[in-house]
Every structure is written in C-alpha cells, then in structure tokens.
C-alpha cells in the first residue's frame, strides 16, 4: 500500500488583499497561503506518508520574488529532510511562454535535491525513479499549445487540432507504457490540465481555447489507480463512485471573491492495485471572504440602509469583506463614506463598492425633432425612457398636470 498526499495550486505569493506583517515583513495574505502549506507538510510528516504529489502552480507567475521562493523551498525541504518522496509538477503559472526559460521550481531539478523529483515534461516514473517505492506515476505537467504548433501547416494550429494532437500523443504513451509498467503495482496519473467536463471555478478567466483539455476517458481509464489533478481551483472528483478517483483538490486558500463559498482541501489516499481509499482533508484556517449587496431605493437615511446589510461584527473580524451598494446617481451626496468605512474597520480588508445607476437618456426617434413636439409629448418620451414600468394611465395624469401647470404659467 502507498500512503499518498496530494495537493495542488498553492499560489503562495498571492498578495492581492491586506497588509504586511510587521514581524516577518511578509504580506499577511501570503502568510495565509503558507499556513495552509504548513498544515499540508505537517500532515505528511506526522502521518509518515510515502509519497507527496504536488500537481502544479506553486506561485502566481513564473518569476516569484526570492522571498517567496525561500518560503516555498523551506517547506519542500522539510519533506526532503523527512525522507518523504515528493513529486512536483510544473503548472501553467510556473512556466514561461518563452522557449528555454527556467521554470519557477527549477532549483529542485537543477540541484538534485534528495527525495524531490520535478516533472516539467511528460514522463513515466518507475519505482527506481521514486526512491524504490512500489508505485508508478505517469506525469503530465502543463502542456503549452506552442510546443505542438505545426509551423509548416497553419491549419493544424486550430485549438481543436492541437488538442487532438496532444491527446493522441498521450494515448500512444499509454499504449507504450503497457510494456514497461509492472501490472502488480499501482499506477498513478499526475496532471496539471483542464479535463473535459470539469466544473471550473471563478479563477477560470483565461479563454478556454488556450487550454489543452484532457479527454475524460483518458483520465478515468481503469489502468490508473489514482488520478492526481491540478489547475482547476474548484474541488471535485471527476469519477466519483468509480475507479479510479480523478481528483482536483482545489487551491489551498481562497484566491479571490469567486471562491468565497468554496471549502479548501488536500487529499490523503491509501492506494493499492485496483483500489484507492480517499480521505478529503479540509484545511482548517481558511480566511473568510464575505460579500453583501444592498440596493438603495429610498433617500431617507441611506447610511442606515447600508449598515443593515453588514454581517455581525464577530463575522467581520479578520474577514475580507466587500459591501456593494447600488443606488440612483442622485443619492451620491447622501452616502457618508467615512461612517460606512468605520463600520468595516475590524475586517482584515474592507471594500465599499459604490455603483451609481445613471438614468437612461431619452432619445427621439430618428427623423423627429424636439421643436416639432409639444411639451406634453416630450414629457411622455422622457417618462417612457426613464421609467420602464410606468403605465399609460399615470403618463396621462402627469401630462394633464403638466398642461395645467403650463396654462397657469401663461395666465
């Protein structure tokens, strides 16, 4: 049996909220990510796992600051010092689009760190490559479309054609490894990629056509005994209830408000040939993200209306909180920003997002001119443009009132 720990999408230098810690000098959001990483490393050591698989994206980009590299390296070295075989895949955030550039975790590959193996290209690792562990791992790190471009025939460079070319290459690899693997030992697929049919989280901002998408049948092939995936931040098992489990554990911390409601996990699995017992471990110290939305419709005491949307003070403390306020543009002077921001002061970070609604301008149909319209006709055009739900009866009453007012003015 192989005792496996699987995690992915660490993004430890994601410092998009909050302030710096005065003692360490680190952004406090980076410390949130490191706290989750510490929990993962400590679990691996305490439970004496045989193999740790990190399925890609250590940082937010390929060129992390040396300080963040130091923090990541120290934690991976703890696994190395404990004699735990650790397999690191490169993800899309770890590699440069430029050919020949070093990837973000190259030091473990360059320095040949004991018990640490980096997979930056597709490779089959056998027991001899994994400290003699009785397991085999097919590694599929992030594959760029550029690596598969056909410079002689541009028609082959359409996203679908490139996907098919990559998948065909991987299918051939599966056929070839059948002659190399030991059928008595478990086989793991470790990949940093999108998979056909996976549920994407909010982090999915890139155009899907730029991603290589693994065929779902490939990922759930029963030749594998466990599939360790990375890249998608939403936790999920793509083959739930069946063998093999094909798992995205998700990111190790909430990256932004798009992950506000998502719990965060890593995986502990016990794997034998033909069977995998999976234990989802929820990370315990995930910083809360809270969103509240309020729509102002009454100009009477608008600040009280905004305050009523706030969570209780005990929930605000240490949270990343945003309050989104929609209101007619003319309410702007009625909002006391200082009073509202003071209420959000206990939060780790507070954002007051004001979204004034500007009324639509009334436009005359093409060919019509205001000089050719009566005042009551212009009033009807204005009312229909700015008050979508107004009734014909109410328009008639207002027109009558307008006529009376104009006649009184003439007298």
C-alpha positions as CSV (number, residue, x, y, z in Angstrom):
1,X,0.0,0.0,0.0
2,X,1.1,3.5,-0.9
3,X,0.2,6.3,1.5
4,X,-0.2,9.3,-0.7
5,X,-0.8,13.0,0.0
6,X,-2.0,15.1,-3.0
7,X,-2.4,18.9,-3.2
8,X,-2.3,21.5,-5.9
9,X,-2.5,25.2,-6.8
10,X,-0.6,26.7,-3.9
11,X,-0.1,30.2,-5.4
12,X,1.7,31.2,-2.3
13,X,2.6,34.7,-3.4
14,X,-1.0,35.8,-4.0
15,X,-0.9,39.0,-2.0
16,X,-3.9,40.8,-3.5
17,X,-5.6,41.8,-0.2
18,X,-4.5,43.1,3.2
19,X,-1.3,44.5,4.6
20,X,2.2,43.3,5.7
21,X,3.1,41.5,8.9
22,X,5.4,43.8,10.9
23,X,7.4,40.9,12.3
24,X,8.1,38.8,9.2
25,X,7.7,41.6,6.6
26,X,5.6,39.2,4.5
27,X,2.2,40.2,3.1
28,X,-0.4,38.8,5.5
29,X,-2.2,37.1,2.7
30,X,0.9,35.2,1.7
31,X,1.1,34.1,5.3
32,X,-2.5,32.7,4.9
33,X,-1.3,30.5,2.0
34,X,1.8,29.5,3.9
35,X,-0.3,28.5,6.9
36,X,-2.2,26.1,4.7
37,X,1.0,24.8,3.1
38,X,2.4,24.2,6.6
39,X,-0.7,22.2,7.6
40,X,-0.2,20.0,4.5
41,X,3.6,19.5,5.1
42,X,3.0,18.7,8.8
43,X,0.3,16.2,8.0
44,X,2.6,14.4,5.5
45,X,5.4,14.2,8.2
46,X,3.1,13.3,11.1
47,X,1.4,10.5,9.2
48,X,4.6,9.3,7.5
49,X,3.2,9.3,4.0
50,X,5.2,7.5,1.3
51,X,4.6,10.0,-1.5
52,X,3.6,13.6,-1.8
53,X,2.3,14.8,-5.2
54,X,2.0,18.5,-5.9
55,X,0.1,18.9,-9.1
56,X,1.4,22.3,-10.2
57,X,1.2,26.1,-9.7
58,X,3.5,26.9,-6.8
59,X,3.2,30.6,-7.5
60,X,1.0,33.1,-9.3
61,X,3.6,33.5,-12.1
62,X,6.9,32.2,-13.3
63,X,9.1,34.9,-11.7
64,X,8.4,34.8,-8.0
65,X,10.2,37.2,-5.6
66,X,13.2,35.5,-3.9
67,X,11.5,35.9,-0.5
68,X,8.5,33.8,-1.7
69,X,10.9,31.2,-3.2
70,X,12.6,31.0,0.1
71,X,9.3,30.3,1.9
72,X,8.3,27.6,-0.6
73,X,11.7,26.0,-0.7
74,X,11.9,25.8,3.1
75,X,8.7,23.8,3.3
76,X,9.6,21.4,0.4
77,X,13.0,20.9,2.1
78,X,11.2,19.8,5.3
79,X,9.7,16.9,3.3
80,X,13.1,16.1,1.8
81,X,14.7,16.1,5.3
82,X,11.9,13.8,6.5
83,X,12.8,11.3,3.7
84,X,9.4,11.7,2.0
85,X,9.5,11.2,-1.8
86,X,8.0,14.4,-3.2
87,X,6.9,14.9,-6.8
88,X,6.5,18.4,-8.1
89,X,4.7,19.1,-11.4
90,X,5.1,22.4,-13.3
91,X,1.8,24.2,-13.9
92,X,0.8,26.9,-16.3
93,X,1.8,29.6,-13.7
94,X,5.2,28.0,-13.2
95,X,6.5,28.1,-16.8
96,X,7.5,30.9,-19.2
97,X,5.9,31.2,-22.6
98,X,9.4,31.8,-24.0
99,X,11.3,28.7,-25.1
100,X,14.4,28.0,-23.0
101,X,13.5,30.0,-19.9
102,X,13.7,28.3,-16.5
103,X,10.5,27.4,-14.7
104,X,9.6,28.7,-11.2
105,X,10.7,25.5,-9.3
106,X,13.8,24.7,-11.3
107,X,16.1,24.7,-8.3
108,X,14.9,21.3,-7.2
109,X,15.6,20.0,-10.6
110,X,18.9,21.7,-11.0
111,X,20.3,20.9,-7.6
112,X,19.1,17.3,-7.5
113,X,17.6,17.7,-4.0
114,X,17.2,14.3,-2.2
115,X,13.8,12.7,-2.3
116,X,12.4,15.5,-4.6
117,X,11.6,15.0,-8.2
118,X,10.4,17.6,-10.7
119,X,8.3,16.7,-13.7
120,X,8.5,19.5,-16.3
121,X,7.9,17.2,-19.2
122,X,5.6,14.2,-19.7
123,X,7.4,11.2,-18.2
124,X,6.7,7.8,-16.7
125,X,8.4,7.4,-13.3
126,X,9.0,3.8,-12.2
127,X,10.0,2.6,-8.7
128,X,13.7,3.2,-9.4
129,X,12.8,6.9,-10.0
130,X,10.8,7.2,-6.8
131,X,13.2,6.0,-4.1
132,X,12.2,2.4,-4.7
133,X,8.5,3.0,-3.8
134,X,6.3,0.2,-5.1
135,X,4.3,2.6,-7.4
136,X,4.4,4.0,-10.9
137,X,3.5,7.6,-11.9
138,X,2.7,8.9,-15.3
139,X,3.3,12.7,-15.1
140,X,1.6,15.2,-17.4
141,X,2.7,18.7,-16.4
142,X,1.2,21.7,-18.2
143,X,1.5,21.3,-21.9
144,X,1.5,24.5,-24.0
145,X,-0.1,24.7,-27.4
146,X,3.0,26.4,-28.6
147,X,5.0,23.2,-28.1
148,X,2.7,21.4,-30.6
149,X,2.4,24.1,-33.3
150,X,2.8,22.9,-36.8
151,X,4.9,25.7,-38.4
152,X,4.6,24.1,-41.9
153,X,0.8,23.7,-41.9
154,X,-1.0,26.5,-40.1
155,X,-4.3,24.7,-40.5
156,X,-3.1,22.2,-37.8
157,X,-2.8,25.0,-35.3
158,X,-6.5,25.5,-34.5
159,X,-7.2,24.8,-30.8
160,X,-9.2,21.6,-31.6
161,X,-6.5,20.3,-33.9
162,X,-3.7,21.0,-31.3
163,X,-5.8,19.3,-28.5
164,X,-6.3,16.2,-30.7
165,X,-2.5,16.1,-31.4
166,X,-1.6,16.3,-27.8
167,X,-4.2,13.7,-26.7
168,X,-3.1,11.4,-29.5
169,X,0.5,11.7,-28.1
170,X,-0.7,10.8,-24.6
171,X,-2.8,7.9,-25.9
172,X,0.3,6.5,-27.6
173,X,2.2,6.9,-24.4
174,X,-0.4,4.8,-22.6
175,X,-0.1,2.1,-25.2
176,X,3.6,2.1,-24.9
177,X,3.8,2.1,-21.1
178,X,1.8,-1.1,-21.0
179,X,5.0,-2.9,-22.0
180,X,7.0,-1.0,-19.3
181,X,4.9,-1.0,-16.2
182,X,4.6,-3.7,-13.6
183,X,1.0,-4.9,-13.7
184,X,1.2,-5.8,-10.0
185,X,2.0,-2.3,-8.9
186,X,-0.4,0.7,-8.7
187,X,-0.2,3.3,-11.4
188,X,-1.0,7.0,-10.7
189,X,-1.7,9.7,-13.3
190,X,-0.5,13.1,-12.1
191,X,-1.5,16.0,-14.4
192,X,-1.8,19.8,-14.4
193,X,-4.5,20.4,-17.0
194,X,-8.1,21.0,-17.7
195,X,-10.3,17.9,-18.1
196,X,-13.3,17.6,-20.4
197,X,-16.5,18.1,-18.3
198,X,-14.8,19.5,-15.2
199,X,-16.5,22.3,-13.3
200,X,-14.5,25.4,-13.5
201,X,-14.2,27.8,-10.6
202,X,-14.2,31.6,-10.8
203,X,-10.4,31.6,-11.4
204,X,-11.3,30.5,-14.9
205,X,-10.6,33.9,-16.6
206,X,-8.4,32.6,-19.5
207,X,-10.0,31.8,-22.8
208,X,-10.8,28.0,-22.8
209,X,-9.3,27.8,-26.3
210,X,-5.9,28.5,-24.8
211,X,-6.0,25.4,-22.6
212,X,-5.2,21.9,-23.5
213,X,-8.1,19.8,-22.4
214,X,-7.5,16.2,-21.4
215,X,-10.0,13.7,-22.7
216,X,-12.2,12.5,-19.8
217,X,-12.0,8.9,-21.0
218,X,-8.2,9.1,-20.7
219,X,-8.3,10.5,-17.2
220,X,-10.8,7.8,-16.0
221,X,-9.0,4.9,-17.7
222,X,-9.1,2.0,-15.2
223,X,-5.4,1.4,-16.0
224,X,-4.9,4.1,-13.3
225,X,-5.4,3.5,-9.6
226,X,-5.5,7.2,-8.7
227,X,-5.5,10.5,-10.7
228,X,-3.9,13.5,-9.1
229,X,-5.0,16.6,-10.9
230,X,-4.2,20.3,-10.6
231,X,-5.1,23.6,-12.4
232,X,-8.8,24.0,-11.5
233,X,-9.4,25.6,-8.1
234,X,-12.9,24.0,-7.6
235,X,-12.6,20.8,-5.5
236,X,-14.1,17.8,-7.3
237,X,-13.8,14.1,-8.1
238,X,-14.5,13.6,-11.9
239,X,-15.1,9.9,-11.5
240,X,-16.9,9.9,-8.1
241,X,-18.1,6.5,-7.1
242,X,-16.0,4.7,-9.6
243,X,-12.4,3.6,-10.0
244,X,-10.0,5.4,-10.4
245,X,-10.8,8.6,-8.4
246,X,-9.9,11.5,-10.5
247,X,-9.5,14.4,-8.1
248,X,-8.9,18.1,-8.3
249,X,-8.3,19.0,-4.6
250,X,-8.6,22.7,-5.5
251,X,-6.4,25.7,-4.4
252,X,-5.0,25.7,-0.8
253,X,-6.6,29.1,0.0
254,X,-9.3,31.3,-1.4
255,X,-7.7,33.3,-4.1
256,X,-10.5,35.9,-4.6
257,X,-14.2,36.5,-4.1
258,X,-15.0,34.0,-6.8
259,X,-14.0,31.3,-4.3
260,X,-16.0,32.9,-1.4
261,X,-18.2,29.8,-0.8
262,X,-15.7,27.1,-1.6
263,X,-14.1,25.0,1.1
264,X,-10.4,24.1,0.6
265,X,-8.9,20.6,0.8
266,X,-5.9,18.4,0.3
267,X,-6.1,14.6,-0.2
268,X,-4.8,11.7,1.8
269,X,-5.2,8.4,-0.1
270,X,-4.2,4.8,0.6
271,X,-3.6,3.2,-2.8
272,X,-3.2,-0.5,-3.7
273,X,-3.5,-2.1,-7.1
274,X,-7.2,-1.8,-8.2
275,X,-8.2,0.2,-5.1
276,X,-7.9,3.7,-3.6
277,X,-9.2,4.8,-0.3
278,X,-9.6,8.6,-0.4
279,X,-9.8,10.9,2.5
280,X,-10.7,14.6,1.8
281,X,-8.9,16.8,4.4
282,X,-10.5,20.2,4.8
283,X,-7.9,22.9,5.5
284,X,-8.7,24.4,8.9
285,X,-7.5,28.0,8.7
286,X,-9.0,29.5,5.6
287,X,-9.7,33.2,5.7
288,X,-13.4,34.1,5.1
289,X,-14.5,36.2,2.2
290,X,-17.9,37.9,2.7
291,X,-20.0,39.8,0.1
292,X,-23.0,41.9,1.0
293,X,-25.2,43.7,-1.6
294,X,-27.7,46.4,-0.9
295,X,-29.9,48.4,-3.3
296,X,-31.0,51.8,-2.1
297,X,-34.4,52.9,-3.2
298,X,-35.4,55.4,-0.5
299,X,-33.4,58.6,0.0
300,X,-34.4,58.5,3.7
301,X,-31.3,57.7,5.9
302,X,-29.3,55.8,3.3
303,X,-26.5,55.0,5.7
304,X,-28.8,53.1,7.9
305,X,-29.9,51.0,4.9
306,X,-26.3,50.3,4.1
307,X,-25.4,49.4,7.7
308,X,-28.3,46.9,7.8
309,X,-26.6,44.9,5.1
310,X,-23.4,44.4,7.2
311,X,-22.7,41.0,8.7
312,X,-22.5,40.8,12.6
313,X,-19.3,42.3,14.0
314,X,-18.0,38.9,15.1
315,X,-18.1,37.6,11.5
316,X,-16.5,40.8,10.1
317,X,-13.3,40.4,12.3
318,X,-10.4,39.0,10.2
319,X,-12.6,38.6,7.1
320,X,-12.1,40.1,3.7
321,X,-15.4,42.0,3.3
322,X,-16.9,43.9,0.5
323,X,-20.2,45.7,0.5
324,X,-21.7,46.5,-2.9
325,X,-24.1,49.4,-3.0
326,X,-26.5,50.1,-5.9
327,X,-28.3,53.4,-5.9
328,X,-29.7,56.2,-8.1
329,X,-27.0,58.7,-9.0
330,X,-28.7,61.5,-7.2
331,X,-28.3,59.6,-3.8
332,X,-24.5,60.1,-4.0
333,X,-24.3,63.1,-1.6
334,X,-26.4,61.2,0.9
335,X,-23.9,58.5,1.5
336,X,-21.4,59.1,4.3
337,X,-18.4,57.1,3.2
338,X,-16.4,57.7,6.4
339,X,-19.2,56.4,8.6
340,X,-19.6,53.2,6.5
341,X,-15.8,52.6,6.3
342,X,-15.6,52.9,10.1
343,X,-18.1,50.1,10.4
344,X,-15.8,47.8,8.3
345,X,-12.7,48.7,10.2
346,X,-12.5,45.4,12.1
347,X,-12.2,43.5,8.8
348,X,-8.9,42.2,7.6
349,X,-9.8,44.2,4.5
350,X,-12.9,46.2,3.7
351,X,-14.1,47.3,0.3
352,X,-17.0,49.7,-0.2
353,X,-18.0,49.3,-3.8
354,X,-20.4,52.1,-5.0
355,X,-22.3,51.5,-8.2
356,X,-24.5,54.6,-9.0
357,X,-27.2,53.9,-11.6
358,X,-27.4,56.7,-14.2
359,X,-30.8,57.2,-15.7
360,X,-31.1,56.4,-19.4
361,X,-31.3,59.5,-21.6
362,X,-34.5,60.0,-23.5
363,X,-33.8,60.0,-27.3
364,X,-36.2,61.0,-30.0
365,X,-36.8,58.5,-32.9
366,X,-34.7,59.2,-35.9
367,X,-36.2,61.9,-38.0
368,X,-38.1,63.5,-35.1
369,X,-37.1,66.9,-33.7
370,X,-37.9,68.4,-30.3
371,X,-39.0,71.7,-31.9
372,X,-41.8,69.7,-33.6
373,X,-43.1,68.2,-30.3
374,X,-45.4,69.7,-27.7
375,X,-44.2,69.8,-24.1
376,X,-46.6,67.0,-23.1
377,X,-45.4,64.8,-26.0
378,X,-41.8,65.4,-24.9
379,X,-42.8,64.6,-21.3
380,X,-44.2,61.2,-22.4
381,X,-41.0,60.3,-24.3
382,X,-39.0,61.2,-21.2
383,X,-41.2,59.2,-18.9
384,X,-41.1,56.1,-21.1
385,X,-37.3,56.2,-21.4
386,X,-36.6,56.7,-17.7
387,X,-39.4,54.8,-16.0
388,X,-39.7,51.5,-17.8
389,X,-42.7,50.2,-15.6
390,X,-44.8,53.4,-15.9
391,X,-48.4,52.9,-17.0
392,X,-50.2,54.8,-19.7
393,X,-52.7,55.9,-17.1
394,X,-50.0,57.5,-15.0
395,X,-48.5,59.2,-18.1
396,X,-51.9,60.7,-18.9
397,X,-52.3,62.1,-15.4
398,X,-48.8,63.6,-15.4
399,X,-49.5,65.1,-18.9
400,X,-52.7,66.6,-17.6
401,X,-50.9,68.1,-14.6
402,X,-48.2,69.5,-16.9
403,X,-50.8,71.1,-19.1
404,X,-52.5,72.7,-16.1
405,X,-49.1,74.0,-14.8
406,X,-48.2,75.5,-18.2
407,X,-51.6,77.1,-18.6
408,X,-51.3,78.6,-15.1
409,X,-47.9,80.0,-16.0
410,X,-49.3,81.6,-19.2
411,X,-52.0,83.3,-17.2
